[in-house]
């Protein structure tokens, strides 16, 4: 998630205690995890536009009187939205001085050291939404908001209590529950926001068709997932999650499917050799093309061609 407002050097916040100090909050009760009521945060007039945290930040915010920029587009959020930021990601904020909205919401900050030596230390990196861009935020229903806020408050209640040998396991379990609910809600969003998501599918089809009909294929090889995502102005993780939900296939599978269409067309309608076709489809070695074709169709290119004679 990289969405920078300007070219200024980002302000790095290394610890949760430092975040509390910067935002005028009391010292955190636990140095490695904190649940914060957004209403208690001080927003500084001359604060840096760009930030980097050395910890995870999961935010649920409403009436956010700030603008976020991604690419050439600007977004105003006034409904309940969730943002997921992993350590070392750069993000930018520009506060809107013309509005006086009453901010509300909650933030959960988790330092990676809190997860050390737990299964979540590895699995947290598998939640793709930590890599989503700002305009791919999770828009929550009121019912979903209640679920997320309750989990955050359960985490807060646990470290409010006397810390014992069970505390970390209970908190980790609550964090995992929150992440899994967010995963579920994102899948719901992929389906319910059909118009915008189907526009992405249409543009994906156009992008792949144009690429496979251009000279780029022979010169540069197959398009990468990053290239496709950049062309569609979405993050690779969001595009993959969206496609898996709506079509059951990843971005890479869509690229290979389009490749197979083009390969079958050339094998059945031209007299080009397999090596010539492989070259036109961006393969440096015809063996690589033949192997992929066989994997996808259960036939070698020559066997496929023979089936048309």
C-alpha positions in Angstrom: 0.0 0.0 0.0 1.9 3.0 -1.2 0.0 6.2 -1.6 2.2 9.3 -1.1 0.8 12.9 -1.1 4.1 14.5 -2.1 7.8 13.9 -2.4 8.8 14.7 1.1 10.7 12.2 3.1 8.2 10.0 5.0 8.1 10.3 8.8 9.0 7.0 10.4 7.3 5.9 13.6 9.3 3.0 15.1 7.3 2.1 18.2 3.7 2.2 19.4 4.9 4.4 22.4 6.2 6.9 19.8 2.8 6.9 18.0 1.0 7.6 21.3 3.3 10.5 22.1 2.9 12.0 18.6 -0.9 11.8 18.9 -1.1 13.1 22.4 -2.3 9.8 23.9 -1.4 8.4 27.3 1.5 5.9 27.4 0.3 2.5 26.0 -0.6 -0.1 28.6 1.3 -2.7 26.6 4.4 -1.7 24.5 3.7 -4.0 21.6 -0.1 -3.8 21.2 -2.6 -1.0 21.5 -6.3 -0.3 20.8 -7.0 3.4 20.3 -10.3 5.3 20.1 -9.9 7.6 17.1 -11.8 10.4 18.9 -8.9 10.7 21.4 -6.3 11.3 18.7 -4.8 14.7 18.3 -4.4 15.7 14.7 -1.5 18.1 14.3 -1.9 21.1 11.9 1.6 20.8 10.5 2.1 17.1 10.7 4.1 15.3 8.0 2.1 14.2 5.0 3.9 10.9 4.6 4.3 8.2 7.2 6.0 4.8 7.7 5.1 2.6 10.7 7.4 -0.2 12.0 4.2 -2.0 13.1 0.9 -3.2 11.8 -2.0 -0.8 11.8 -5.6 -1.9 11.4 -8.0 1.1 11.4 -11.8 1.4 11.3 -12.7 5.0 10.7 -15.9 7.0 10.1 -16.3 10.7 9.1 -12.6 11.0 8.2 -12.0 14.7 7.4 -8.9 13.8 5.3 -8.2 13.1 1.7 -6.1 10.2 0.6 -4.4 10.1 -2.8 -3.7 7.2 -5.0 -2.3 7.7 -8.5 -4.3 10.6 -10.0 -7.5 9.9 -8.0 -8.6 11.4 -4.7 -11.0 9.7 -2.2 -13.2 11.1 0.5 -14.5 8.6 3.0 -17.5 9.3 5.3 -18.7 5.8 5.9 -17.2 3.1 8.0 -14.0 1.9 6.2 -11.1 -0.3 7.2 -7.5 0.2 6.2 -4.8 -2.4 6.7 -1.2 -1.2 6.8 1.8 -3.5 7.2 5.2 -2.4 8.6 7.4 -0.3 6.2 4.5 0.7 3.9 4.4 4.4 3.0 1.1 6.3 3.2 0.0 9.9 2.8 -2.7 12.0 4.5 -3.9 15.5 3.8 -6.3 16.9 6.3 -9.2 18.9 5.1 -9.2 22.2 7.0 -12.5 23.3 5.6 -14.6 20.6 7.4 -15.3 20.0 11.0 -16.4 16.4 11.1 -16.5 14.4 14.3 -14.1 11.6 13.6 -14.9 8.2 15.1 -13.6 4.7 15.0 -10.9 2.5 16.4 -7.3 1.6 15.6 -5.4 -1.6 16.5 -1.6 -1.4 16.5 0.5 -4.5 16.6 4.2 -4.6 16.7 5.7 -7.7 14.9 7.6 -8.6 18.1 4.3 -9.3 19.7 3.7 -12.0 17.1 7.2 -13.5 17.5 7.3 -17.3 17.8 3.5 -17.7 17.1 1.9 -19.1 13.9 0.4 -15.7 13.2 3.9 -14.3 12.6 3.9 -16.2 9.3 0.3 -16.4 8.4 -0.4 -12.6 8.8 1.6 -12.1 5.6 -0.8 -14.3 3.7 -3.7 -11.7 4.2 -3.4 -9.9 0.8 -5.4 -6.9 1.9 -2.3 -5.5 3.8 -1.0 -4.8 0.3 -4.2 -3.2 -1.1 -4.3 0.5 -2.1 -6.3 3.2 -0.5 -9.2 3.1 -2.9 -9.5 -0.7 -2.3 -10.4 -0.1 1.4 -13.0 -2.4 3.0 -16.4 -0.7 3.3 -18.4 -2.1 6.2 -22.1 -2.5 6.9 -23.3 -1.4 10.3 -23.5 -5.1 11.4 -19.9 -5.7 10.2 -18.7 -2.6 12.0 -20.2 -3.9 15.3 -18.4 -7.3 14.9 -15.0 -5.6 14.2 -15.3 -3.1 17.1 -16.3 -5.8 19.5 -13.2 -7.8 18.6 -10.9 -4.8 19.1 -12.5 -4.0 22.4 -12.0 -7.7 23.5 -8.3 -7.2 22.7 -8.2 -4.0 24.7 -10.0 -5.7 27.6 -7.5 -8.5 27.7 -4.4 -6.4 28.1 -6.3 -4.1 30.5 -6.6 -7.2 32.7 -3.7 -8.6 34.7 -1.3 -10.1 32.2 -0.8 -13.8 32.7 0.6 -16.8 30.7 -2.7 -17.0 28.7 -2.9 -13.3 27.7 -0.9 -13.4 24.5 -2.6 -16.6 23.2 -6.0 -15.0 23.8 -5.1 -11.7 22.1 -3.5 -13.6 19.2 -6.7 -15.6 18.8 -8.8 -12.4 18.7 -6.5 -10.8 16.1 -6.8 -13.9 13.9 -10.5 -13.8 14.3 -10.5 -10.1 13.2 -8.3 -10.9 10.2 -10.6 -13.8 9.1 -13.7 -11.7 9.4 -12.0 -9.0 7.3 -11.2 -11.7 4.7 -14.9 -12.7 4.7 -16.1 -9.1 4.4 -13.7 -8.5 1.5 -15.2 -11.5 -0.4 -18.6 -10.0 0.3 -17.5 -6.7 -1.1 -16.1 -8.3 -4.3 -19.5 -9.7 -4.9 -21.8 -6.9 -3.8 -19.9 -4.1 -5.6 -20.7 -5.8 -8.8 -20.7 -2.8 -11.2 -17.2 -1.5 -10.4 -15.8 -5.1 -10.1 -17.3 -6.1 -13.4 -15.9 -3.0 -15.0 -12.5 -4.3 -13.8 -13.2 -7.7 -15.4 -14.1 -6.0 -18.7 -11.0 -3.9 -18.7 -8.9 -6.9 -17.8 -10.2 -8.7 -20.9 -9.6 -5.6 -23.1 -6.0 -5.2 -21.6 -5.1 -8.9 -22.3 -6.7 -8.8 -25.8 -4.8 -5.7 -26.7 -1.5 -7.0 -25.3 -1.8 -10.3 -27.0 -2.6 -8.6 -30.3 0.3 -6.2 -30.1 4.0 -6.6 -30.8 4.8 -6.4 -27.1 4.2 -10.1 -26.7 7.1 -11.1 -29.0 9.4 -8.4 -27.7 8.7 -8.5 -24.0 7.1 -11.9 -23.3 4.0 -12.6 -21.3 2.6 -9.7 -19.3 3.3 -9.8 -15.6 0.7 -9.7 -12.9 2.2 -6.4 -11.8 1.9 -4.9 -15.3 -1.8 -6.0 -15.6 -2.5 -4.5 -12.1 -0.8 -1.2 -12.9 -2.7 -0.9 -16.2 -6.0 -1.4 -14.3 -4.9 0.9 -11.5 -5.4 -1.7 -8.8 -2.9 -3.5 -6.5 -1.8 -7.1 -7.6 -3.3 -8.6 -4.4 -6.7 -6.9 -4.8 -6.9 -8.0 -8.4 -6.0 -11.5 -7.5 -8.6 -11.6 -4.6 -11.3 -10.1 -6.8 -10.7 -12.6 -9.7 -10.6 -15.6 -7.4 -13.9 -14.6 -5.9 -15.7 -13.8 -9.2 -14.1 -16.3 -11.6 -12.3 -18.8 -9.4 -9.0 -18.1 -11.3 -6.0 -16.0 -10.3 -4.6 -13.2 -12.5 -1.8 -15.5 -13.7 -4.4 -18.1 -14.7 -6.3 -15.5 -16.7 -3.0 -14.6 -18.5 -2.3 -18.2 -19.3 -5.9 -18.7 -20.5 -5.6 -15.8 -22.9 -2.2 -17.3 -24.0 -3.8 -20.7 -24.7 -6.5 -19.0 -26.8 -3.9 -17.3 -28.9 -1.8 -20.5 -29.2 -4.8 -22.6 -30.3 -5.7 -19.9 -32.9 -2.2 -19.9 -34.4 -1.9 -23.7 -34.3 -5.3 -24.2 -36.1 -5.3 -21.4 -38.6 -1.6 -20.9 -39.6 1.2 -23.1 -41.0 3.8 -21.6 -38.6 6.1 -24.1 -36.8 5.8 -24.6 -33.1 9.0 -22.8 -32.6 7.8 -19.8 -34.6 4.5 -19.7 -32.7 6.4 -20.0 -29.4 8.6 -17.0 -30.4 5.5 -14.9 -31.4 3.9 -15.7 -28.1 7.0 -14.3 -26.2 8.8 -17.6 -25.3 12.5 -17.7 -25.6 12.5 -21.5 -25.8 9.9 -23.5 -27.6 10.2 -26.3 -25.1 8.8 -24.0 -22.4 5.8 -23.2 -24.6 5.2 -26.9 -25.4 5.4 -27.9 -21.8 2.9 -25.2 -20.7 0.6 -26.0 -23.6 0.6 -29.7 -22.6 0.0 -28.8 -19.0 -3.1 -26.7 -19.9 -4.6 -28.8 -22.6 -3.3 -32.4 -22.1 -2.1 -32.3 -25.7 1.2 -31.3 -27.2 1.0 -28.4 -29.7 1.5 -30.9 -32.6 -1.2 -33.2 -31.3 -3.6 -30.3 -31.0 -2.8 -29.2 -34.6 -3.2 -32.8 -35.8 -6.7 -32.9 -34.3 -7.8 -30.3 -36.9 -6.5 -32.3 -39.9 
